[in-house]
Amino acid sequence: MSRSHTLQESMDDFIQGTAASFTSGSAVHSTQEQCMEMLAQYLIHYSDLFQDTEFNDESDFAEWEEGLEQHMADLLEGDVEPTSDLGQLPMDALDPEHLRDFLGWFSVRETSNAELIQAYSDVLQAWLSFSHERGWFKHDEYLNLIEILAEVTPDAVRVARLSRVLFHFVRSGGGVSPRLRSKRFSRFVEGHGRVVAVNSDSILFDFDNMQERIGPVALPQVILEMIGEGDVFDVELGLRGDAWVIVDIGPVYPSSVYVEVEEYQGLDKRS
């Protein structure tokens, strides 16, 4: 069995190998390319696979900071593209948890399009099978990766759809009753709030940096049915009168990818 292929080569070969099945400009092929590009971006910038930059002295840091500022300026001007080459990273560097975090955290942070999240999962499934059939993944590695993908996909699709519904709900007024609309907010809470209870007409939040639970936050039944206990909302809440309401909403993350700081064991850094 050949183990010479790198992750980057397997991604490139997958894209090239499936290109013949689609017409030029095919939406499916475009989604495949986009998914592989985003996975590479996640692995480079957010995973444990690339060692953090270390500085020997202040001059090294100043030089790095100056280079970073110039690079960001070039990005904004469109003069350079974000780096997305995984170099010589071997196939066995990919851990199942990388796929969990990519689909259940990174992807839903970037888009609330549930259909696109499902499409990304389908692409990852096809790429893993493509690579396994060519002997680039060991069988047990492949099974572990597929198992995690099957586990995280339903939650990732669900929270993406939930994020979009909540966005429109908040933008339309958030269901604030007429008696409360004229009242000013007396308090605000924002951050990552974990849903600790889903009741018949509301939810209750727990924020990591607070000693109290916030809520209840009333929501329509159709939205409550989409929420899972343990889901984490990037949210701003306001207290108006005696009722907490959602003032602003960002992504929602499933509990399977969002853990308390003290629970997180992490993956070993690779040099």
C-alpha positions, 0 to 999 in steps of 0.5 A: 500500500502506498503511503507516499501521498500527502494530504494536499496531493490527495485533495488535488487528485480528488478534484482533478479526478472528478472534474471529468464527471462535470461540465465546465463551471458545474456547481457540484465541482465548484462546491468540491473545490470550495470545500477542499479549499476551506478544509485546507484553510481550517487545517492551516490556521485553526488546527493543531497541525502547524506549529505556532510562531515562536520569537526569540526576542522583541526584534523578531516579533516586531519584524513578524508584526510588520510583515503581518500588517503588510500581508493583511494590507495586500489581502485587502487590496486583492494583491495576494491570495490566502495561503491554502497549501498543506505542504508535505503534511502526511495523510495520517496527520488528519484526525477525526476531530479535525473533521468534526471541528471543520464541519461543526464549527469552522463551516457553520461559522462561515455560513448558515446555508444548511444545504451547503453544509450538507454538500460539504459533508458529501464532498468530504465523504467522497474524498475520503472514499476516493483516498481510501480506495487508492490506499492512501488511508488505512482501513481503520483510519478511514472508518474512524473518519467516516464515523465522525463525519456521520456523527457531526453532519446532522448536528452541523446541518441542524444548527446552520438552519437554526442560525438562519431562522434565528437571524430572520426571527431577530431581524423581524422584531424577535417576537417582542410583545407590544407592552415591552417594545416601548421599554428600554433595555436595563441590562445586556449580556453577550458572548457564547451562551450554552443552552442548559434547558429547553422548556415548553416555551423558552430556553435558559442560557449559561455563560462561561464567565457568569455565576448566574443563568440567563433567561428564560428567553421566549421563542416560538415552538417551531424554533424551540424544536430545532434547538438541542440542549448544549447548543452554544449561541453566539448571542447578545441578550437584552433585559427589557422589563422582566423579559430577556430577548435576543438582541443580536445573533451570530452562529450556533454551534452544536454541543459536540464541538463546543466544550468547556475550557476545563473539559478540553484536552486538545490534540498534541502539537506537531512540529 
